[in-house]
Every structure is written in C-alpha cells, then in structure tokens.
Amino acid sequence: MVSTFTIIGLCFTVLCSLFVPVAVWIYLVKKDKKMSRRILIGMFGYFAAQMMIRNPMLMMLGTEQWFADFANGNPILYALFLSFSTALIETAARFVIFKYAIKEPASLSSAIGTGFGHGACETLAYVGITSVVNLSVALMINLNTLAKTENFETLKESLVSASASDFFAAGIERLIVMFIHIGLTVILAYFIQKNMAATGFGICLAAHSFYDFTVKLISQIGASVWITIAAMAVFAAMIAGVTVYIKKQEKEQINQIIK
C-alpha cells in the first residue's frame, strides 16, 4: 500500500505543477486579454529551445564515447556544462521572443506573460504530467485496480518506498522555478527597454548559470533536497528584489509621462 502521507504529497505536487499554472494563466488573462498570446509564445520559446534543440543535441552527444568519458570523469565540469548550456539556450529564447515574436515593446507585463509561459511549459512537461500519472497509479495500487503486468511490482515498489517529503519538495521546487523564470525574463526585458540588450543578456546568462550550477552542485554532494530548496529560495528572493525594483522604475516612468 502507498502511505496516506505519500498520497497527500503526490496531490500537493499535482496542485503545484498542474492546477497552480492553470489558475495563474486564467488570472493573468482575466486581467489582460493579451496575456494568453504572451504565455503561449513563452511556452513555445521554452519548447523550441529545450525540447527541439538542446535535449536532442545532448542525446546525440550522449552516444559519443568521448562525451561519456568527459561526463563520468569530470562531474563538476559536466555540471557546469549542463548549467551553462541551459542558461544560454533559455536566455537566447527569451531574447528572440522579445526581439521578434512579441509585437510590442518589452515591458513588465509582456515579461511576466512570456516568463510565466516559459516556466509553465517546463513544469507541465517535466513534473505536471508525471505527477498526475504517479498519483493515478498510487490510487489504483491502493484500490487494487492496477493490472498486475510485468512492471507492476517495480512500479509499486518505487511508489511504496518513495519518501513522501520528496513529493512535497518537488511541488515547492516547481513554484520557485516558475517564479525564477518570470524574474529572469523581467530583468532581460528591462535591459532591452533601456537599449542595453547585450548587458541584460550577459547578466541573465550569468545569473541563470550560477543558479543552475549551484543547485546541481548541492545535489552532487548528496545534500538533503530541502537544502537545495533553501538555496533556490534564496536565489528567488534575490530575483524578487530586482523585480520589485524594476516594477517601481516602470511605475515612476509612467507617472512622469502622465505629468
């Protein structure tokens, strides 16, 4: 039997990775009808960058013996490579969106929409769908309605032995990641608005690389998942501070125009 606490953890993960993104999407569109288009563009930007370009390239590299030797023999450099490539492709996707896809000046509103779409696509693709499947399987195991196929015992064991706290951590991690995606997009939009696109690109690339590498490094040393969550929360708080500053700057500019 899958424990009640694990079931609750799975429900929490589904809530954070599926229902929250949908609820936020509805909320943003109700406030601004243009948001739906921005969100969809942001989602496609992530899909194109990661799932159509970076992931297939990593799969191709994974078939090369020299790359496998590099990954196995240099775990820190490999983590740095993964972090930098993630940051580069995602920052490039944001930049292309603002330059060519969004038919409006880069602004706080457009950045929130595309940034949320970026984060929502990642969350739904990597956690949302999987969490729904895991919850469904766990319920069927407890109700004894899951067909006892060849993989039944393996699947059952993985859910029964899983730590419930990991599912709670996964849900919280997804919320933090979506917020970070929005914050990085807001920062890039701000610099584009100031005609400092190259500077903004460099800052976002460096910040994203540092964040991703730090998280991977903490995981590699075998630290608790909650230490990883704490590090992510600190980074998110820093991003939040910058985002609040940008919001104040934009509000002051609007007030000056009105005057």
C-alpha positions as CSV (number, residue, x, y, z in Angstrom):
1,M,0.0,0.0,0.0
2,V,1.1,3.5,-0.7
3,S,1.0,5.6,2.5
4,T,-1.6,8.3,3.1
5,F,1.2,10.8,3.6
6,T,2.7,9.9,0.2
7,I,-0.7,10.3,-1.5
8,I,-1.1,13.7,0.1
9,G,2.4,14.6,-1.2
10,L,1.5,13.4,-4.7
11,C,-1.7,15.5,-4.5
12,F,0.4,18.5,-3.5
13,T,2.8,18.0,-6.4
14,V,-0.2,17.8,-8.8
15,L,-1.6,21.0,-7.3
16,C,1.7,22.9,-7.7
17,S,2.7,21.6,-11.1
18,L,-0.7,21.5,-12.8
19,F,-3.5,23.4,-11.1
20,V,-1.5,26.4,-10.0
21,P,-0.1,27.1,-13.5
22,V,-3.6,26.8,-15.0
23,A,-5.1,29.0,-12.2
24,V,-2.4,31.7,-12.7
25,W,-2.9,31.5,-16.5
26,I,-6.7,32.2,-16.0
27,Y,-6.0,35.0,-13.6
28,L,-3.5,36.7,-15.9
29,V,-5.8,36.5,-18.9
30,K,-8.7,37.9,-16.9
31,K,-6.5,41.0,-16.0
32,D,-5.2,41.4,-19.6
33,K,-6.5,39.6,-22.7
34,K,-3.1,39.9,-24.4
35,M,-1.6,37.6,-21.7
36,S,-2.8,34.4,-23.4
37,R,-0.7,35.1,-26.5
38,R,2.3,36.1,-24.4
39,I,2.0,32.9,-22.4
40,L,1.7,30.7,-25.4
41,I,4.7,32.4,-27.0
42,G,6.7,31.9,-23.8
43,M,5.7,28.2,-23.7
44,F,6.7,27.7,-27.3
45,G,10.0,29.5,-26.7
46,Y,10.9,27.0,-23.9
47,F,9.7,24.0,-26.0
48,A,11.7,25.1,-29.0
49,A,14.9,25.9,-27.0
50,Q,15.0,22.8,-24.7
51,M,12.9,20.1,-26.4
52,M,13.7,20.8,-30.0
53,I,17.3,22.0,-29.8
54,R,19.2,21.4,-26.5
55,N,17.8,18.0,-25.5
56,P,18.2,16.3,-28.9
57,M,21.8,17.7,-29.0
58,L,22.5,16.3,-25.6
59,M,21.1,12.9,-26.7
60,M,23.4,13.0,-29.8
61,L,26.4,13.8,-27.6
62,G,25.4,11.0,-25.2
63,T,26.1,8.5,-28.0
64,E,29.7,9.7,-28.3
65,Q,32.3,7.8,-26.2
66,W,34.5,10.9,-25.6
67,F,31.5,12.8,-24.2
68,A,30.5,9.9,-21.9
69,D,34.1,9.8,-20.6
70,F,34.0,13.5,-20.0
71,A,30.7,13.3,-18.1
72,N,31.9,10.4,-15.9
73,G,35.4,11.7,-15.3
74,N,34.6,15.3,-14.7
75,P,31.3,15.6,-12.8
76,I,31.8,19.3,-11.8
77,L,32.8,20.4,-15.3
78,Y,29.9,18.4,-16.7
79,A,27.5,20.1,-14.2
80,L,29.0,23.4,-15.3
81,F,28.5,22.5,-19.0
82,L,24.8,21.5,-18.4
83,S,24.2,24.7,-16.4
84,F,25.7,27.0,-18.9
85,S,24.0,25.3,-21.9
86,T,20.7,25.5,-20.1
87,A,21.2,29.2,-19.3
88,L,22.4,30.0,-22.8
89,I,19.6,28.4,-24.7
90,E,16.9,29.7,-22.4
91,T,18.3,33.3,-22.3
92,A,18.6,33.2,-26.1
93,A,14.9,32.0,-26.4
94,R,13.8,35.0,-24.2
95,F,15.9,37.4,-26.3
96,V,14.5,36.1,-29.6
97,I,10.9,36.3,-28.2
98,F,11.3,40.0,-27.3
99,K,13.1,40.9,-30.5
100,Y,10.9,39.0,-33.0
101,A,7.9,37.3,-31.5
102,I,6.3,39.8,-29.2
103,K,4.9,42.6,-31.3
104,E,5.0,45.2,-28.6
105,P,7.8,47.0,-26.6
106,A,9.4,44.9,-23.9
107,S,7.6,45.7,-20.7
108,L,6.9,44.3,-17.2
109,S,3.5,43.0,-18.4
110,S,4.9,41.2,-21.5
111,A,7.8,39.8,-19.5
112,I,5.5,38.4,-16.8
113,G,3.4,36.7,-19.5
114,T,6.3,35.2,-21.5
115,G,8.3,34.3,-18.4
116,F,5.3,32.6,-16.9
117,G,4.7,30.7,-20.1
118,H,8.4,29.6,-20.1
119,G,8.2,28.3,-16.6
120,A,4.8,26.7,-17.0
121,C,5.9,24.7,-20.1
122,E,8.9,23.3,-18.1
123,T,6.7,22.5,-15.1
124,L,3.9,20.8,-17.1
125,A,6.3,18.9,-19.3
126,Y,8.7,17.5,-16.6
127,V,6.6,17.3,-13.5
128,G,2.9,18.0,-14.1
129,I,2.1,15.1,-16.4
130,T,4.4,12.7,-14.4
131,S,2.8,13.7,-11.1
132,V,-0.7,13.0,-12.4
133,V,0.4,9.6,-13.7
134,N,2.1,8.8,-10.3
135,L,-1.0,9.8,-8.3
136,S,-3.3,7.8,-10.6
137,V,-1.0,4.7,-10.2
138,A,-0.8,5.1,-6.4
139,L,-4.5,5.3,-6.1
140,M,-5.0,2.2,-8.3
141,I,-2.5,0.3,-6.2
142,N,-4.3,1.1,-3.0
143,L,-7.7,0.3,-4.6
144,N,-6.1,-2.9,-6.1
145,T,-7.4,-2.0,-9.5
146,L,-4.0,-1.7,-11.2
147,A,-3.3,-4.5,-13.7
148,K,-0.6,-6.8,-12.5
149,T,1.6,-6.6,-15.6
150,E,5.3,-7.3,-15.9
151,N,6.3,-3.9,-14.5
152,F,3.7,-3.9,-11.7
153,E,6.0,-4.9,-8.8
154,T,8.7,-2.4,-9.9
155,L,6.2,0.4,-10.2
156,K,4.6,-0.5,-6.9
157,E,7.9,-0.7,-5.1
158,S,9.0,2.7,-6.4
159,L,5.9,4.4,-5.0
160,V,5.7,2.5,-1.8
161,S,9.3,3.1,-0.9
162,A,9.4,6.7,-2.1
163,S,9.8,9.4,0.6
164,A,6.7,11.5,0.9
165,S,8.7,14.6,1.7
166,D,10.3,14.4,-1.8
167,F,6.9,14.9,-3.4
168,F,6.3,18.0,-1.2
169,A,9.7,19.2,-2.2
170,A,9.0,18.7,-5.9
171,G,5.9,20.8,-5.7
172,I,7.6,23.7,-3.9
173,E,10.6,23.4,-6.3
174,R,8.2,23.9,-9.3
175,L,6.7,27.0,-7.8
176,I,10.1,28.5,-7.1
177,V,11.4,27.7,-10.6
178,M,8.3,29.3,-12.3
179,F,9.0,32.4,-10.3
180,I,12.7,32.5,-11.2
181,H,11.8,32.1,-14.9
182,I,9.5,35.1,-14.6
183,G,12.1,37.2,-12.7
184,L,14.9,36.5,-15.3
185,T,12.5,37.4,-18.1
186,V,11.6,40.6,-16.4
187,I,15.3,41.5,-15.9
188,L,16.1,40.9,-19.6
189,A,13.0,42.9,-20.7
190,Y,14.1,45.8,-18.5
191,F,17.6,46.0,-20.1
192,I,16.1,45.6,-23.6
193,Q,13.8,48.5,-22.8
194,K,16.8,50.6,-21.7
195,N,18.6,49.7,-25.0
196,M,21.1,47.6,-23.1
197,A,20.2,44.2,-24.5
198,A,23.8,42.8,-24.5
199,T,24.2,43.8,-20.9
200,G,20.9,42.3,-19.9
201,F,21.7,39.1,-21.9
202,G,25.0,38.8,-20.1
203,I,23.6,39.4,-16.6
204,C,20.7,36.9,-17.1
205,L,23.1,34.3,-18.6
206,A,25.5,34.6,-15.7
207,A,22.7,34.6,-13.0
208,H,21.0,31.6,-14.6
209,S,24.2,29.7,-15.0
210,F,25.2,30.4,-11.4
211,Y,21.8,29.3,-10.1
212,D,21.7,26.1,-12.1
213,F,25.3,25.1,-11.3
214,T,24.8,25.8,-7.5
215,V,21.7,23.6,-7.5
216,K,23.4,20.8,-9.3
217,L,26.5,21.0,-7.1
218,I,24.4,20.8,-3.9
219,S,22.7,17.7,-5.4
220,Q,26.0,16.1,-6.3
221,I,27.4,16.3,-2.8
222,G,24.4,14.4,-1.5
223,A,22.8,17.2,0.5
224,S,19.2,17.0,1.6
225,V,16.6,18.0,-1.0
226,W,15.5,20.7,1.4
227,I,18.9,22.3,1.4
228,T,18.5,22.5,-2.4
229,I,15.1,24.1,-1.9
230,A,16.5,26.6,0.6
231,A,19.3,27.6,-1.9
232,M,16.7,28.0,-4.6
233,A,14.5,30.1,-2.3
234,V,17.4,32.4,-1.6
235,F,18.1,32.9,-5.3
236,A,14.3,33.5,-5.9
237,A,14.3,36.1,-3.1
238,M,17.2,38.0,-4.8
239,I,15.3,37.8,-8.1
240,A,12.2,39.1,-6.3
241,G,14.1,42.1,-5.0
242,V,15.3,43.0,-8.5
243,T,11.8,42.5,-9.9
244,V,10.3,44.8,-7.3
245,Y,12.9,47.5,-8.2
246,I,12.1,47.2,-11.9
247,K,8.4,47.5,-11.1
248,K,9.0,50.7,-9.2
249,Q,11.1,52.1,-12.0
250,E,8.4,51.4,-14.6
251,K,5.7,53.0,-12.3
252,E,7.9,56.1,-11.9
253,Q,8.3,56.3,-15.7
254,I,4.6,56.1,-16.2
255,N,3.9,58.8,-13.6
256,Q,6.5,61.1,-15.3
257,I,4.8,60.6,-18.7
258,I,1.4,61.4,-17.1
259,K,2.8,64.6,-15.6
